[in-house]
Amino acid sequence: MYKLPIGGYIIDTPGIKEFGLADMEKTEVAERFPEMRKFQHNCKFNNCTHTNEPGCAIKKAVEEGLIPEERYNNYLSIISDEYFYDSNYD
């Protein structure tokens, strides 16, 4: 593990080729983003994926600069992962 001078770490994991989220529903991913957690329960729909639903409090917070766009894009990247769509993945 290498500490970066700008913050964070780089970890070399020989033999591991993928990183994934186990046992997590697509609608649960926003809970893992602290800056999104405080807005997600204000969405119009309780099963909001924060992508294109009307009345999404997270999208509004991104537009208002309350959630960094880079973090929102990271969220979108995670939920668009193919494993969330493949029910046969183990």
C-alpha positions, 0 to 999 in steps of 0.5 A: 500500500502506498500513501499518496501525498495528495491524500488516498492510497494505491494498493497493489493486489497481485492476482486480483484483476477485478473489483466489484460490489457484492450483495448490493442492489443498484438502489443502495449504491447512493447510500455509500456516497456520504454527500448523496446520503443526506439528499437521497430521501428527498427524491420524489420516488423512494426507488429513485436511481438518481439518473433520469427520474423527475424530482430527483433531489440528488440531481438537483444537488449536483446542479446546485453544486452541493454534490461534486459532479465528479462524485456523481459521475463516479456514482453513475459509472458504478451503477452502470456496471454490467453486474447490476444487470446480470441476475446470473452473476455470482 
